[in-house]
Structure formats: structure tokens, C-alpha cells
Amino acid sequence: MNSQSGIAVHVSSWRDYLALCKPKIVALIVFTAVVGMFMASPGMVPLQALLFGTLGIALAASSAAAINHVVDYRIDSIMARTMRRPLPKGNVSLQNAVVFAFSLGALSMVILTYFVNVLTAVLTLVSLIGYGFVYSMFLKRATPQNIVIGGAAGAAPPVLGWTAVTGTLDPHSLLLFLIIFAWTPPHFWALAIYRWKDYQSVDIPMLPVTHGTDYTRLHILLYTIVLFTVSLLPFVTVMSGPVYFVGAVLLGGGFLYYAIRMQFDKNDRLAMQTFSYSIVYLMALFALLLIDHYVPLILSWFLA
């Protein structure tokens, strides 16, 4: 409190800046990137690629998240889901948020370029621009297919992890990209159904706003079927084995259960449950990829 003017002055804390980074989302992004690193390695991931690749990708994802906060700060102050974020509450100034976002992005590029490889740095930069600017500034407000098109940026992390280790683009890494790309629409549209009034209040053309919740529920089911099919490709291409296959079928069956149930049960709470399951689904699916990848190595140790 300023004793002379009587005006309360908020001093930003590290928690406010951490919130700008969307740490839960970044944690999931980093996890899929790290799985990509391990999938690219027959044994242990080289330590330099693991440490600096993870750090660089995390910083870039945090930068993109902070840019999204800056771009959306006006609508965030209106939507119930986001009005308590640092910028709408005045905990961080817009200028400081911009400096913070670009500092993180610049640092990530330096780390990836000098300690990992140029290809990873370039692809990470493209992903950062894709989410932070193309999606946040244009696609989100331009088309109800925003999340489908913009999902390409969010699907990049396992590819980035793979290139951090190998320095090349591998077709198998693109299968991991396809999984997240197919996962993004049913994941986000489930949340959009639950929060469609929020998006309507700020004129954001999310699919439930422009085409209705029934239409969105149908497309959640269609994309979940696509996701189920795509999730089996690592097994079909012999990238993964039976452990992954069984787990992918069970997890995909769970996602289909929610998607089918949503066609008959129009309770918005079910949409939120579907959204929550989708996060568990992706984490578990990538964990299975990792476990299955090292099963032959573990067996060889026991049989040696």
C-alpha cells in the first residue's frame, strides 16, 4: 500500500509469472517431447540432448503460453474460466508480460541452437509462432475449425524431442505428431461445450457457438474414432509392440465410451469429464509408448 496516495500497488510474484507459463499444459507438452527423445534412442538418451532439449522446449512452450495470455487478456477479463489470470487481475502489467514472453522465447532459441541442434531450434520456433501468433491472434477468432488447424503447433513436441536426439525428421516421429493432432479437437471441444457461453460472450467462434453443441458432440465422436485408428499406427508400423497395442486399445475404448455417451447424455458435466479423461488418455498413451519401447531391453537384461 502506498502510504501517501492510499492506492494499493501490487508487486508481481514469481507465482504470477509462473501462471503466465500455463505450467500444467507445459508439463504435458514437455512429457510428450521427452517421450519423443526416448523413442528416438535405442538406449539412454544422450544427457546433453535430454537436459538442454527439455529445457529449450519447455521455455518455448512457456513463451507461447505467455504470448497467448497477452493476446487474450481482454477476453480473459470477461470469461469466467480465465478472469482470475494474472493479466486480468492486474497482477502483471501487459508490458512486463510481453518482455517476459519474448525473453523466454529468445532464451529457448539460444539453448536449442547452441546446445542441441539447429533443426530443433527452427521447428520449435515455427511451433511457437504457430500457437503464440497464428492461432492466438488469427485462427482463434477467424474460424470454428481454429483448434483443428492450430492443433498442428500443439502436436509438434514429440517431433521436437525426436529431432533433439537425432537431428533429423523421422517418419515415426510424425506418427506421434498425428496422435496429438487427432487428439486435440475432441479434447478441446469437450471443454468448449462446457464453456460455450464464455466463448459466446466474447464472440470467439468455437464450434459449439457457431454450430451448436449437438454438432460438436458428433464431431467429438468422429475425431475420437480417427484418434483410435491413428493411435494403433505405432503398432502397425512395428514402432511399438503388444504392450502398447493392448494399452492403446483399452485407452481408446475408454475415450470412445465417453464420446458415444455424449451423443445421448447432454449434461455439460459429462463434457467436462470427457475433457478430463482426454488428458489422462494422452499421458497414459505416451507412457505406454515409453514402457513398450524399453520392454525388449529390460527382457534382455533378465535373460542375459
C-alpha positions as CSV (number, residue, x, y, z in Angstrom):
1,M,0.0,0.0,0.0
2,N,1.3,3.4,-0.9
3,S,1.1,5.4,2.4
4,Q,0.9,8.8,0.7
5,S,-1.7,8.2,-2.0
6,G,-3.6,5.3,-0.3
7,I,-3.5,3.4,-3.6
8,A,-2.8,-0.3,-3.4
9,V,0.2,-1.3,-5.6
10,H,0.5,-5.0,-6.5
11,V,4.0,-6.4,-6.7
12,S,4.1,-9.3,-9.1
13,S,5.3,-12.5,-7.5
14,W,7.1,-15.5,-9.2
15,R,3.7,-17.3,-9.0
16,D,2.1,-14.7,-11.3
17,Y,4.8,-15.2,-13.9
18,L,4.6,-19.0,-13.5
19,A,0.9,-18.8,-14.1
20,L,1.6,-17.0,-17.4
21,C,3.5,-20.1,-18.5
22,K,0.5,-22.4,-18.1
23,P,2.6,-24.9,-16.2
24,K,0.1,-27.8,-16.3
25,I,-0.1,-27.6,-20.1
26,V,3.6,-27.1,-20.5
27,A,4.2,-30.2,-18.3
28,L,2.1,-32.3,-20.7
29,I,4.0,-30.8,-23.7
30,V,7.4,-31.5,-22.2
31,F,6.3,-35.0,-21.2
32,T,5.4,-35.8,-24.9
33,A,8.6,-34.2,-26.0
34,V,10.7,-36.3,-23.6
35,V,8.9,-39.5,-24.8
36,G,9.9,-38.5,-28.3
37,M,13.5,-38.3,-27.2
38,F,13.4,-41.8,-25.6
39,M,11.6,-43.2,-28.6
40,A,14.4,-41.9,-30.9
41,S,17.1,-43.6,-28.7
42,P,17.8,-47.4,-28.6
43,G,19.2,-47.0,-25.1
44,M,19.6,-44.0,-22.9
45,V,19.0,-40.5,-24.3
46,P,22.3,-38.5,-24.6
47,L,22.4,-36.3,-21.5
48,Q,23.0,-33.1,-23.3
49,A,20.1,-33.6,-25.6
50,L,17.9,-34.6,-22.7
51,L,18.7,-31.7,-20.5
52,F,19.0,-28.9,-22.9
53,G,16.4,-30.2,-25.3
54,T,13.9,-30.4,-22.5
55,L,14.8,-27.0,-21.1
56,G,14.6,-25.3,-24.5
57,I,11.3,-26.9,-25.5
58,A,9.8,-26.0,-22.1
59,L,10.9,-22.4,-22.3
60,A,9.5,-22.1,-25.9
61,A,6.2,-23.6,-24.8
62,S,6.1,-21.2,-21.8
63,S,6.8,-18.3,-24.1
64,A,3.9,-19.3,-26.4
65,A,1.6,-19.6,-23.4
66,A,2.6,-16.2,-22.1
67,I,2.0,-14.7,-25.6
68,N,-1.4,-16.3,-25.5
69,H,-2.1,-14.5,-22.2
70,V,-1.1,-11.2,-23.7
71,V,-3.2,-11.6,-26.9
72,D,-6.2,-12.8,-24.9
73,Y,-6.1,-10.5,-21.9
74,R,-9.2,-8.5,-22.9
75,I,-11.4,-11.6,-23.4
76,D,-9.8,-13.3,-20.4
77,S,-11.2,-10.5,-18.2
78,I,-14.7,-11.4,-19.4
79,M,-14.7,-15.2,-19.4
80,A,-15.4,-16.8,-16.1
81,R,-12.8,-19.5,-16.7
82,T,-10.0,-17.0,-17.2
83,M,-10.8,-13.8,-15.4
84,R,-8.5,-14.7,-12.5
85,R,-5.4,-15.0,-14.7
86,P,-2.5,-12.6,-13.8
87,L,-3.2,-10.0,-16.6
88,P,-7.0,-9.5,-16.0
89,K,-6.4,-9.3,-12.2
90,G,-3.6,-6.7,-12.8
91,N,-1.0,-8.9,-11.1
92,V,1.3,-8.5,-14.0
93,S,1.4,-5.5,-16.4
94,L,0.9,-6.0,-20.1
95,Q,4.4,-4.6,-20.8
96,N,6.1,-6.9,-18.4
97,A,4.2,-9.9,-19.7
98,V,5.4,-9.1,-23.3
99,V,9.0,-8.7,-22.1
100,F,8.8,-12.0,-20.1
101,A,7.3,-13.9,-23.1
102,F,9.9,-12.7,-25.6
103,S,12.7,-13.3,-23.1
104,L,11.7,-16.9,-22.6
105,G,11.4,-17.4,-26.4
106,A,14.8,-15.9,-27.1
107,L,16.5,-17.9,-24.3
108,S,14.9,-21.1,-25.7
109,M,16.3,-20.4,-29.2
110,V,19.8,-19.8,-27.8
111,I,19.7,-23.0,-25.8
112,L,18.4,-25.2,-28.6
113,T,20.6,-23.7,-31.3
114,Y,23.9,-23.9,-29.4
115,F,23.4,-26.9,-27.2
116,V,21.0,-29.1,-29.2
117,N,20.8,-28.6,-33.0
118,V,19.6,-26.0,-35.5
119,L,16.7,-28.2,-36.8
120,T,15.2,-28.5,-33.4
121,A,15.5,-24.8,-32.8
122,V,13.8,-23.9,-36.2
123,L,11.0,-26.4,-35.7
124,T,10.4,-25.1,-32.2
125,L,10.3,-21.5,-33.4
126,V,7.8,-22.5,-36.0
127,S,5.7,-24.2,-33.4
128,L,6.0,-21.2,-31.1
129,I,4.9,-18.8,-33.8
130,G,2.1,-21.2,-34.8
131,Y,0.5,-21.2,-31.4
132,G,1.5,-17.8,-30.0
133,F,0.7,-15.8,-33.0
134,V,-1.1,-17.6,-35.9
135,Y,-3.5,-19.5,-33.6
136,S,-3.9,-17.0,-30.8
137,M,-4.1,-13.8,-32.9
138,F,-5.8,-15.0,-36.0
139,L,-7.2,-18.6,-36.2
140,K,-8.9,-18.5,-32.8
141,R,-11.1,-15.5,-34.0
142,A,-11.4,-16.5,-37.6
143,T,-12.9,-19.9,-37.9
144,P,-14.7,-22.6,-35.9
145,Q,-12.0,-25.0,-37.2
146,N,-9.5,-23.0,-35.3
147,I,-8.5,-25.7,-32.9
148,V,-8.1,-28.3,-35.8
149,I,-5.8,-26.1,-37.8
150,G,-4.0,-24.6,-34.8
151,G,-3.6,-28.1,-33.3
152,A,-0.6,-28.7,-35.5
153,A,1.5,-26.4,-33.3
154,G,0.5,-28.3,-30.2
155,A,1.2,-31.6,-31.8
156,A,4.9,-30.8,-32.5
157,P,6.6,-31.6,-29.1
158,P,7.3,-35.3,-29.7
159,V,8.8,-34.4,-33.1
160,L,10.9,-31.7,-31.4
161,G,12.1,-34.3,-28.8
162,W,13.0,-36.7,-31.6
163,T,15.0,-34.2,-33.6
164,A,16.8,-33.1,-30.4
165,V,18.3,-36.5,-30.3
166,T,18.8,-37.4,-34.0
167,G,19.0,-34.0,-35.7
168,T,16.7,-35.4,-38.4
169,L,13.0,-35.7,-39.1
170,D,11.9,-39.3,-38.8
171,P,8.6,-40.8,-40.1
172,H,8.0,-42.4,-36.8
173,S,8.1,-39.1,-35.0
174,L,5.4,-37.9,-37.4
175,L,3.1,-40.7,-36.1
176,L,3.4,-39.2,-32.6
177,F,2.5,-35.9,-34.2
178,L,-0.6,-37.4,-35.8
179,I,-1.7,-38.8,-32.5
180,I,-1.7,-35.5,-30.7
181,F,-3.1,-33.7,-33.8
182,A,-6.1,-36.1,-33.9
183,W,-6.4,-35.9,-30.1
184,T,-6.6,-32.1,-29.9
185,P,-10.1,-31.5,-31.4
186,P,-12.1,-33.9,-29.2
187,H,-10.0,-32.8,-26.2
188,F,-10.6,-29.1,-26.6
189,W,-14.2,-29.3,-28.0
190,A,-15.3,-31.2,-24.9
191,L,-14.1,-28.2,-22.8
192,A,-15.6,-25.8,-25.3
193,I,-19.1,-27.4,-24.8
194,Y,-18.8,-27.0,-21.1
195,R,-17.7,-23.3,-21.5
196,W,-19.6,-22.4,-24.7
197,K,-21.4,-19.5,-23.1
198,D,-18.0,-18.0,-22.2
199,Y,-16.9,-18.1,-25.8
200,Q,-20.2,-16.8,-27.0
201,S,-19.9,-13.8,-24.6
202,V,-16.6,-12.7,-26.3
203,D,-17.5,-13.6,-29.9
204,I,-14.9,-16.4,-30.3
205,P,-16.2,-18.8,-33.0
206,M,-15.7,-22.0,-31.2
207,L,-17.6,-24.9,-32.8
208,P,-20.3,-25.1,-30.1
209,V,-21.0,-21.4,-30.5
210,T,-21.2,-21.4,-34.3
211,H,-22.7,-24.9,-35.0
212,G,-24.3,-25.9,-31.6
213,T,-23.4,-28.4,-29.0
214,D,-25.1,-31.4,-30.7
215,Y,-23.0,-30.8,-33.9
216,T,-19.9,-30.5,-31.7
217,R,-20.7,-33.7,-29.9
218,L,-21.0,-35.6,-33.2
219,H,-17.6,-34.3,-34.3
220,I,-16.0,-35.2,-31.0
221,L,-17.1,-38.8,-31.7
222,L,-15.8,-38.7,-35.3
223,Y,-12.5,-37.4,-34.3
224,T,-12.2,-39.9,-31.4
225,I,-12.7,-42.7,-34.0
226,V,-9.9,-41.1,-36.1
227,L,-7.8,-40.9,-32.9
228,F,-8.4,-44.5,-32.1
229,T,-7.3,-45.6,-35.5
230,V,-4.2,-43.3,-35.6
231,S,-3.2,-44.5,-32.1
232,L,-2.7,-48.0,-33.5
233,L,-0.3,-46.9,-36.2
234,P,2.8,-47.2,-34.0
235,F,1.9,-50.9,-33.6
236,V,1.0,-51.4,-37.2
237,T,4.4,-49.9,-38.3
238,V,6.3,-52.1,-35.8
239,M,7.4,-48.9,-34.0
240,S,5.8,-50.4,-30.8
241,G,4.8,-53.8,-29.6
242,P,2.0,-55.7,-27.9
243,V,2.2,-53.9,-24.6
244,Y,1.5,-50.6,-26.3
245,F,-1.2,-52.2,-28.6
246,V,-3.2,-53.6,-25.7
247,G,-3.0,-50.3,-23.7
248,A,-3.9,-48.2,-26.8
249,V,-7.0,-50.3,-27.4
250,L,-8.1,-50.0,-23.8
251,L,-7.4,-46.3,-23.5
252,G,-9.0,-45.7,-26.9
253,G,-12.0,-47.7,-25.9
254,G,-12.4,-45.5,-22.8
255,F,-12.3,-42.4,-24.9
256,L,-14.9,-43.8,-27.3
257,Y,-17.1,-44.7,-24.3
258,Y,-17.2,-41.0,-23.3
259,A,-17.6,-39.8,-26.9
260,I,-20.5,-42.2,-27.6
261,R,-22.2,-41.4,-24.3
262,M,-22.0,-37.7,-25.1
263,Q,-24.3,-38.3,-28.0
264,F,-27.2,-39.3,-25.6
265,D,-26.3,-37.6,-22.4
266,K,-26.3,-33.9,-23.0
267,N,-25.2,-32.9,-19.5
268,D,-22.4,-30.4,-19.7
269,R,-20.7,-32.1,-16.7
270,L,-20.2,-35.2,-18.9
271,A,-18.4,-32.9,-21.4
272,M,-16.0,-31.8,-18.6
273,Q,-15.5,-35.5,-17.6
274,T,-14.6,-36.2,-21.2
275,F,-12.1,-33.4,-21.2
276,S,-10.5,-34.6,-18.0
277,Y,-10.3,-38.2,-19.4
278,S,-8.7,-36.9,-22.6
279,I,-5.7,-35.5,-20.5
280,V,-5.3,-38.8,-18.7
281,Y,-5.6,-40.6,-22.0
282,L,-2.7,-38.7,-23.7
283,M,-0.4,-39.0,-20.7
284,A,-1.1,-42.8,-20.4
285,L,-0.8,-43.4,-24.1
286,F,2.7,-41.8,-24.2
287,A,3.7,-43.5,-21.0
288,L,2.8,-46.8,-22.7
289,L,5.0,-45.9,-25.7
290,L,7.9,-45.3,-23.3
291,I,7.3,-48.6,-21.4
292,D,6.8,-50.7,-24.5
293,H,10.0,-49.2,-26.0
294,Y,12.1,-50.5,-23.2
295,V,10.5,-53.8,-22.7
296,P,12.9,-55.7,-25.0
297,L,15.9,-54.0,-23.3
298,I,14.6,-55.0,-19.9
299,L,13.9,-58.6,-21.0
300,S,17.4,-58.8,-22.5
301,W,18.9,-57.8,-19.1
302,F,17.0,-60.5,-17.3
303,L,17.8,-63.2,-19.9
304,A,21.5,-62.3,-20.2
